[in-house]
Amino acid sequence: MTTKSSTIKNEDLLALKSYITAADATQYNSLAATTLVLDLTHSNLHQRHAEIRFDKHDTVDCLRQKIHQKTGTAPHMQHLQLKTTAAPGGTIFYEISPETESDRKLGYYNLPLGANVHCVDIDPYSSSAGGAYENTALVEKYKMSDEEYDKRKGTLRDWGRQKKEENPDFSLMKHAKEHAQLVEARRFYKESGSVKEGFELDQSSGLIIRVEHESFNDTQTVKPKSGAEIEYCPESTQHLALHDRCQVQPGSRRGEIAYIGTIDELGGGGHWVGVILDEPLGKTDGCVDSVRYFEAPGPNRGGFFRGKNVEGGDFPEIDIFASDSEDEL
């Protein structure tokens, strides 16, 4: 049995692969003799500015100005530590205090390629202290109520409503799934030159498009059943009935059957079973994309499951205070 090798034809991916897999010992071979490649880090920031280029004839003032530009710390508030590497355990081999002459050349310090210049911000009133530049939890967030968002025009929800009016079978989840499949098919073609099943190359635009199924007459379109529609046909739920007690896997969750049928909004096809769970171990309250299929008493007290995962029968609600142990009161 022979295995077909995967060949990357995309030039951008080839360039990225070449860069990532470059040998560490040769990655600086093409640099000029006077070029320095340094990593810049900061005491108040998690960010790391990698492979910033300088010349050995640049001065310490030039280095300080670059750090000021990238971190906001003024040059006279920078205490610089020169390390062999930015990785944990990097050794400090020289320190440049704010009082050091700024006209000294960087070549004086004999910095190796890939060395780390760590800036210690000595400003007691530094604006970057305490995560002010990076901690988004410190930023007050704007919150919009669901009712206000529902009234807005031009939103994703508003667009979904318009599409629903044009096509009653439309759902955002189904649209997102089909769009992701199209993007993946185009990426696959760009990388391998092959066309995925269910798609074709449009000769006029040069783009990969989804194959539309032709109609067998002028009025009716053939719509082949998906794998889910075949596997989860009505027979997959015939062992269940509305209002029956049941147990759902995984987790042996118990509840009452509140809905049996198709759910277009889920986009997976086939039949589903809606269950009101005894405990808040679900993911819904009986509503999918603003369409309500049953009413659950709480936001996590409902769920939709495939028939093969639901067993009907004598499954009373579990009494968490009940105990069969004679050693426990």
N, C-alpha and C positions, 0 to 999 in steps of 0.2 A: 504494500500500500504506500503510495507516494503522497507527501504533503505539499500542497501548493504554497510557496513562500509569498509573504505579503510584501509588496514593493511599494514604497512611498514615492508618488510622482509629484506631489505638491512641493514647489520650490521653497515656500516659507517654512513648511515643516522640516524639510531637509536642512535648511539653514539653522533652525532651532535645534535639531538633533545634533548637528555638527558642533554647535556652540556648547551644548550641555555635555557632550561626550569628549570635549577637548581635554587632552592630557594636561594636568596641572603643571608639569615640568616645562611645557612648551607654550602655554597660553600667553606669555608675555614676550615671546621671541621676536615678534614683529614691531615692538615698541622702540622708539628712539632711545639712545643711550642716556639722555637727560630726562626722560619721562618718568614720573612717579605715579603709581596707582595706589590710592589710599582709601580705606573705609573710615567714614566719619560716624561717630556715635556720641550720645549726649546723656548726661546724668539724669535729666528729668524726662527723657523721652525713650519710648521703646523702639522708635524708628531707627533704621540703620541706612545710611547713604553709602551704597556700595560702589567701589571702583571709580572714585572721583579722580580725575586726572589733574596733575600739577606738573610743573617743570622744576628741576633741581635749582634753577636760578630764581624761582619765585620766592618771595620773602615770607616770613612768619605773618606779617600783616596781611598778605594775600590769603594765607590759610585762614586767618581769623575772620576776614571779610566773608569768605565762602561759608564758614560755619555760621556767622551772623545771618547770612542770607537764607540758610536752610533751617536754622533753629530759632532765630530771633534773639539769641543771647549777644549782647553788645561785646565788642572786642576786649574792652577793659575789664569785663567780668568773666573772662574765659581763663580757666586754669587747665592747660592741655597736658594730657598724659600720652606718651608715645608707647604703643604696645606692639609686640610682634604679630599679634593677630587679634581680631575682634571676638574670636571664639572664647568661651569660658576657660579660664586658666592662662590667658595670654599674659606674658610677662611685660611689666613696665620697665623700659630701659632708659627713659629720659622723661623729665617733666619740665614744662615751660610755664613759668608763672606769669601773671599779667604784667609784672614789672620788667620782664625780659625785653631786650631791644627788638622792635618789630621789623627792623631792616635786615635782620640776619637771614641768610639764605637757607632754604630747606635742605639743600645738599650738604650743609654742615652737619646735619644730624644722622647722615648715613642710613636713611630709611629704606628698608627692603620693600620690594614690590608686594602689595597686598597688606602692608602694615596698617594698624589701626590708630587713628588719632581720636582719643576720647576726651570730650570737653566736659569739665566739671563746672557747672554754673554756680558761681559764688555770690550771685546777686540775691540778697535776702528777700527782695520784692519781685523776683523773677515771675514773669507772666506765664511761664511754662510749668511752674511748680504745681505739685498736687494733681497732675494729670489734666491740667486745664486745656492743653492742646489736643489730647488724644482720647480722654475718657468721655465718651458720648453720654454716659449716664448723668453727667453734670449738666447736660443741655436740656432745658425745659422743652418737652415735646408738645407739638400741637396735636390735639385730639379732636376728631370730628365725630359727632353722634351719627348713628346709623340712619336716623331719620333725615338729618341734614344731607348726608351723602346720597341718600335715595332720591332727593329732590334735584340734585345737580345734573346738568346736561353735559354730555361729552365724556362721561366717565365710562369705565369698563362695564359697570352694571347697566348704565343707560344704553350702551351699545348692544349688550346682550339682550335687553328687552326689545330693541328694534329688530335684531336678528330673529328673535322668537316670534315676532309678529309676521315676519316674512316667511319663516319656516317653523311651524309648530314643533318639529322634531329637533330643533337646534338646542344645544346645551353648551355652556362655556367649557365644561370639562371635556366633552367630546371634541370641541374645536381645538382646545389646547393639546389634546392627545394627537390629533391628526396633524396639527402644525409641527409638533415635535418630531413626528415620523417623517414629515417632509424635509425638515432641517437636517435630520440624520441621513436621509437618502441623498441629499445634495452634498453633504460632507463626505459621505462614502464614495460618491462618484468623483468628487474632486481629488480624493486621496488615491483611489484605486482605478478609476476609469471604468468601473463596472456599475451597472444599473440594478438597483434592488427590485425584487419582485413586487408588483403592484404599482411601479412607477415607469416612466419612459422619458426619453430625451426629446424635448420640444425643438425641432429643427429650426424654427423661425427665431426663437429667443435664445436657444442654447442652454436653457434651464431644464432641470429635472422637474417633472410635473406628475401628479397622481393620475393613474389610468382611470378614466371614467368608464363604467360598464355600459355597453351599448344596449339599447332597448330592442326587444324581440318583435315589437310592432310599433305603430306610431303613437300609441297611447300609454303603454305600460313599459316600465323600466325594470330590467332584471337586477335584483339586489341580492347577491349571494349571501347566505347566512354565515355569520362569523362563527369561529370556533366556540365562543362563549354561548351563542344562541343555540348551537347544537348540543353542547355539553349541559347547559343549564336550561333545557326545554321545560315546558309545563310539567312533564313527568318527573322532573327532579324535585318537585315540591308536592307531589300527589300524596305523600305519606303524612302531610301536615294539614291542619285546618285552623281557620281563624278562631281566636280566643282559647286555643289549647295551651296548656302549660308546656314548657319545653326547656331543653338544656342545650346551650350553644358552646361549641368548641372553636378555638382553644380556650381553656380556662374554666370549663364546666360552669359557665354563667347561666343562671336560671331567669326565666321570665315568662311573658305571655305573648303569643303570636298576635300581631295587630295588623299585618298587611302581607299579602302574597300576590306577586305579579311582577311586571316589568317596571324598570325605572330608567327612563331615557336620560335623565340628568347625570346618572353615574357613568354613562358612556361605555360600559363593559358589555352590554347586551345580556340577553337571557333573563331568567326569572330570579327574583330576590325574595327574601323573607324578612319582614320588618318585625322586630321584637322589642317590647317594653321590658327592660331589664329590672330585676328586683333591686340591684345595686347600681350606683353610678359608674359603670365599667364600660360604657359605650362611647360613641363619638358624635351622637346627634340627638335631637329631640323629636325626630320623626320628620324633619324637614330637609330637603335637598335642593340647593339653588333656588330658595324661596318657594318651592313647591312642597306642600305638606301632604304626607302620606298617612300619618297617624299622629296622635297627640301623646307625647311622653310627659311625665310630671317634672322633668328636669332636663338641663342641657346635655347631660351625659347618661341619661337613663334610657336611651334608645340606640338601636343599631340595625344595619341591614346586612344580612348574611346569605350565603349560598345554601340551598336546601341540603346539600350533603353534610353541612356543618351543624345542622339543627336536628335534634331528636325530640319528637313529641312524646308525651307520656305523663306519668304521675311524678311530677317534679314540684312538690310544694316549696313555698318560700322557706329558706333556711333560717332557723332560729339561732342567732349567734350566741344566745345565752344558754341554749340547751347543751347538755353534756351527758355522754353515755358512760363516763368514768365513775366507778364507785369510790374512787380515791379523791374525788373532787366535789366540793359542795358548792 
